[in-house]
Amino acid sequence: MAQHKSVIRQCRRSLRRNEVNKRNKSILRTKIKNLKTAIKNDDKEEAQKLLPETISIIDKSIKKNTIHRNKGNRYKSRLTRQAELINPSPAK
């Protein structure tokens, strides 16, 4: 590793940013997984409750440059469309 002060500082900064990005991506993946589970189980109420939270997390991830803007928009579009297409099964 180089011994320049600026390189050492940049390396430390890179490690810190890496941890922050890992944490943000983990939160994002968990929220998306929870929403997809609700969609798969045809739970429209749960999906409608989780959708705004998930979209908020996606927007925050875009703002923090954790994910690319187009990827975030693609997630939002697909999840919203899937949540709207849920037809709750008739009550027995």
VEXZATI-265088 format. One line per 5 residues: number of its first residue (from 1); their letters; for each residue x, z, y of N, C-alpha, C. Coordinates in steps of 0.1 Angstrom, whole numbers, plus 5000, padded with zeros to 4 digits. Example, Ala and Ser with C-alpha at 12.3 -4.5 7.8 and 13.67 -1.06 7.14 Angstrom:
2
1 = as = 5132/5078/4943/5123/5078/4955/5132/5078/4967 ~ 5128/5071/4978/5137/5071/4989/5129/5079/5000
! end
This chain:
92
1 = maqhk = 5008/5000/4988/5000/5000/5000/5009/5000/5012 ~ 5004/4993/5023/5012/4992/5035/5012/5006/5042 ~ 5022/5008/5050/5024/5021/5057/5021/5020/5071 ~ 5014/5010/5076/5010/5009/5090/4999/5019/5092 ~ 4999/5025/5104/4988/5035/5107/4974/5029/5107
6 = svirq = 4974/5017/5112/4961/5010/5113/4955/5007/5099 ~ 4964/5003/5090/4959/5000/5077/4955/5012/5069 ~ 4961/5023/5072/4958/5036/5065/4944/5040/5071 ~ 4942/5039/5084/4929/5043/5090/4918/5033/5084 ~ 4921/5021/5084/4911/5011/5079/4907/5014/5064
11 = crrsl = 4917/5018/5056/4914/5021/5042/4905/5033/5041 ~ 4908/5043/5049/4899/5055/5049/4885/5051/5054 ~ 4884/5043/5064/4871/5039/5069/4863/5031/5058 ~ 4871/5022/5052/4865/5014/5041/4859/5023/5030 ~ 4866/5033/5026/4862/5042/5016/4849/5050/5020
16 = rrnev = 4849/5054/5033/4837/5061/5038/4825/5052/5038 ~ 4827/5039/5043/4816/5030/5043/4811/5026/5029 ~ 4820/5026/5020/4816/5023/5006/4807/5033/5001 ~ 4810/5046/5003/4801/5057/4999/4788/5056/5005 ~ 4787/5054/5018/4774/5053/5025/4766/5041/5020
21 = nkrnk = 4772/5030/5018/4765/5018/5012/4760/5021/4998 ~ 4768/5028/4990/4764/5031/4976/4751/5040/4977 ~ 4752/5050/4986/4740/5059/4987/4728/5051/4991 ~ 4729/5043/5001/4718/5035/5006/4712/5026/4996 ~ 4721/5019/4989/4716/5009/4979/4710/5017/4967
26 = silrt = 4714/5028/4964/4708/5036/4953/4694/5040/4957 ~ 4692/5045/4969/4679/5049/4974/4670/5037/4974 ~ 4675/5025/4979/4667/5013/4979/4663/5009/4965 ~ 4672/5009/4956/4669/5004/4942/4658/5014/4936 ~ 4659/5027/4938/4650/5036/4933/4636/5034/4938
31 = kiknl = 4635/5032/4951/4622/5029/4957/4615/5016/4952 ~ 4624/5006/4951/4618/4993/4945/4614/4995/4931 ~ 4622/5002/4923/4618/5005/4909/4605/5012/4908 ~ 4603/5022/4916/4591/5030/4916/4579/5021/4920 ~ 4581/5013/4930/4570/5004/4934/4567/4994/4922
36 = ktaik = 4577/4988/4916/4575/4978/4906/4568/4985/4894 ~ 4571/4997/4891/4565/5005/4880/4550/5006/4883 ~ 4546/5010/4895/4532/5011/4899/4525/4998/4898 ~ 4532/4987/4902/4526/4974/4901/4523/4970/4886 ~ 4533/4973/4878/4532/4970/4864/4521/4977/4857
41 = nddke = 4519/4990/4861/4508/4998/4855/4495/4995/4862 ~ 4494/4985/4870/4481/4982/4877/4475/4994/4885 ~ 4484/5002/4891/4480/5013/4899/4480/5009/4914 ~ 4468/5003/4918/4468/4998/4932/4469/5009/4942 ~ 4463/5020/4940/4464/5031/4950/4479/5036/4952
46 = eaqkl = 4486/5038/4941/4500/5042/4941/4508/5031/4948 ~ 4506/5018/4944/4514/5007/4950/4511/5007/4965 ~ 4499/5008/4969/4496/5008/4984/4502/5019/4991 ~ 4504/5031/4984/4510/5042/4991/4526/5040/4991 ~ 4531/5034/4981/4546/5033/4981/4551/5021/4989
51 = lpeti = 4542/5011/4991/4547/4999/4998/4552/5001/5012 ~ 4546/5008/5021/4551/5011/5034/4565/5018/5034 ~ 4566/5028/5025/4578/5035/5023/4590/5026/5019 ~ 4587/5017/5009/4597/5008/5004/4601/4998/5014 ~ 4591/4993/5022/4594/4983/5032/4603/4990/5043
56 = siidk = 4600/5002/5046/4608/5009/5056/4622/5011/5051 ~ 4624/5014/5039/4638/5016/5033/4645/5002/5034 ~ 4638/4992/5030/4644/4978/5031/4648/4975/5045 ~ 4640/4978/5055/4643/4975/5069/4655/4983/5073 ~ 4656/4995/5069/4667/5003/5073/4680/4998/5066
61 = sikkn = 4679/4994/5054/4691/4988/5047/4696/4975/5054 ~ 4686/4967/5059/4690/4955/5066/4697/4959/5079 ~ 4692/4969/5086/4697/4973/5099/4711/4979/5097 ~ 4714/4985/5086/4727/4991/5083/4737/4981/5077 ~ 4732/4969/5075/4740/4958/5068/4744/4962/5054
66 = tihrn = 4735/4970/5047/4738/4972/5033/4734/4960/5025 ~ 4723/4954/5029/4718/4942/5022/4717/4931/5033 ~ 4717/4918/5029/4715/4907/5039/4701/4906/5043 ~ 4699/4901/5055/4685/4901/5061/4676/4892/5052 ~ 4681/4881/5047/4672/4872/5039/4668/4879/5026
71 = kgnry = 4678/4886/5020/4675/4893/5008/4664/4903/5010 ~ 4665/4911/5021/4655/4921/5024/4641/4915/5026 ~ 4641/4904/5034/4628/4897/5036/4622/4892/5023 ~ 4631/4887/5014/4626/4882/5001/4620/4893/4993 ~ 4627/4905/4993/4621/4917/4986/4608/4920/4992
76 = ksrlt = 4607/4921/5005/4594/4925/5011/4583/4916/5008 ~ 4586/4903/5009/4576/4893/5006/4571/4894/4992 ~ 4580/4894/4982/4576/4894/4968/4568/4907/4964 ~ 4573/4918/4969/4567/4931/4966/4553/4932/4972 ~ 4552/4928/4984/4539/4928/4991/4529/4919/4984
81 = rqael = 4533/4907/4980/4524/4898/4973/4520/4903/4959 ~ 4530/4909/4952/4526/4915/4939/4517/4927/4940 ~ 4519/4935/4951/4510/4946/4953/4496/4942/4956 ~ 4494/4931/4964/4481/4926/4967/4474/4920/4956 ~ 4481/4915/4946/4475/4908/4934/4470/4917/4923
86 = inpsp = 4472/4930/4925/4468/4940/4915/4453/4940/4914 ~ 4448/4938/4902/4434/4940/4900/4432/4952/4891 ~ 4427/4963/4897/4426/4975/4889/4416/4973/4877 ~ 4420/4978/4865/4412/4976/4854/4399/4984/4856 ~ 4388/4979/4850/4375/4986/4852/4375/4999/4846
91 = ak = 4368/5009/4852/4368/5022/4847/4359/5023/4834 ~ 4363/5031/4825/4356/5032/4812/4347/5044/4812
! end
